[in-house]
Amino acid sequence: MIKTPLCDLLGIEHPILQGGMAWVSTPRLVAAVSEAGALGILGAGNAPPNLVLEYIRQVKQLTSKPYGVNFPMFSPYVQDIVDICARERVPVVTTGAGNPSAYIPVMKAAGIIVMPVVASAALAKRLARAGADGLIAEGGESGGHIGDVSTMALVPQVVDAVQIPVVAAGGLADGRGLAAALALGAVGIQMGTRFICTTECEVHFNYKDMIVKAGDRATITTGHSLGHPVRALRNPMTRKFEEMEKTGLSEAQLIEFGTGKLRLAVEGNVTEGSFMAGQSCGLINDILPAAELIQRILSQAEEMLVRLPQYVRGSEQASQSRNS
Ligand SMILES: Cc1cc2nc3c(=O)[nH]c(=O)nc-3n(C[C@H](O)[C@H](O)[C@H](O)COP(=O)(O)O)c2cc1C
């Protein structure tokens, strides 16, 4: 059994978070993950508040276990979603793409556990000072909007920068990833891309199939000229976006072209959709129920963690002399 302080903080059995994914992590997936003992997180994205409220109520009908709501700071409805989360007594909120400091006090006053996603040690320090309960350190390997530091380098630096629990995200898709994250000082992992390939995830089959077939170099980042890079599977849409960035189109034109493209991917449009996914896609070879995936990851991580002490020469004598 792998138990970490994250399990105590969130009241969950397994230290695994299903990352909030706009239009992708809908109530069915969220509830399945929470029912399996991990933490399912709704992706509010930039959805209107009434839809987010409906989603939250659906999750509550499907599970009585802890769950979370995620919103990116670029949503035009941040204040409304914060109010809804407080009113609906949402147990956990995670935020993405920005600094949620201003909203932390009101969420904490409502009893919400707040865990922002960070891509740098500097933001981690600021959010710890602002009262965050924990942080999710997300490396640039991940799918969706990304920072530029890799998970391997970012996680231990965030762990060193703050005194609150840190969850590792980006490029993690199996038990080896969980074991490695714990070795880096994290108290658990958050995965997005791996959870897309579950039976309960409601995206079109084409999306899951593209991830299953993808290799390690199947993703590309676009949007650097906008200052907000996005990682997605290479397809005609990303090629067109790349060309448009090179021809120096205005920011407004690029944003207009990119808007709504994740929803097209969710609907299975393989040429025009933006199939956001991380570099872990090369590790994902099947679509299976969330509960089975979580169990598989846990047993693989346990196996790794039990096996690793063999590399410590003299560890037996050391532990024997400690015990005597
Ligand atoms: C399709 C997709 C949509 C995402 N949308 C969001 C989002 O709305 N808010 C957010 O904070 N992170 C978002 N993420 C990031 C995930 O929550 C998670 O941190 C990330 O996927 C972890 O890296 P991985 O993809 O390598 O597992 C998204 C990721 C994907 C793949």
The ligand as a Gaussian input file, in Angstrom:
#p B3LYP/6-31G(d) Opt

LIG

0 1
 C       -6.418000      17.661000     -23.081000
 C       -5.809000      18.339000     -21.894000
 C       -6.468000      19.441000     -21.343000
 C       -5.948000      20.051000     -20.203000
 N       -6.625000      21.114000     -19.638000
 C       -6.173000      21.663000     -18.486000
 C       -6.931000      22.684000     -17.837000
 O       -8.014000      23.083000     -18.283000
 N       -6.422000      23.208000     -16.683000
 C       -5.227000      22.772000     -16.135000
 O       -4.816000      23.280000     -15.079000
 N       -4.491000      21.810000     -16.755000
 C       -4.962000      21.235000     -17.883000
 N       -4.261000      20.210000     -18.458000
 C       -3.072000      19.645000     -17.752000
 C       -3.468000      18.419000     -16.892000
 O       -4.339000      18.757000     -15.860000
 C       -2.254000      17.718000     -16.280000
 O       -1.579000      18.551000     -15.360000
 C       -1.252000      17.301000     -17.360000
 O       -1.939000      16.648000     -18.399000
 C       -0.194000      16.371000     -16.764000
 O        0.713000      15.959000     -17.746000
 P        0.516000      14.641000     -18.671000
 O       -0.376000      15.080000     -19.772000
 O        1.891000      14.339000     -19.113000
 O       -0.090000      13.582000     -17.809000
 C       -4.742000      19.591000     -19.625000
 C       -4.081000      18.497000     -20.211000
 C       -4.601000      17.867000     -21.315000
 C       -3.878000      16.683000     -21.898000

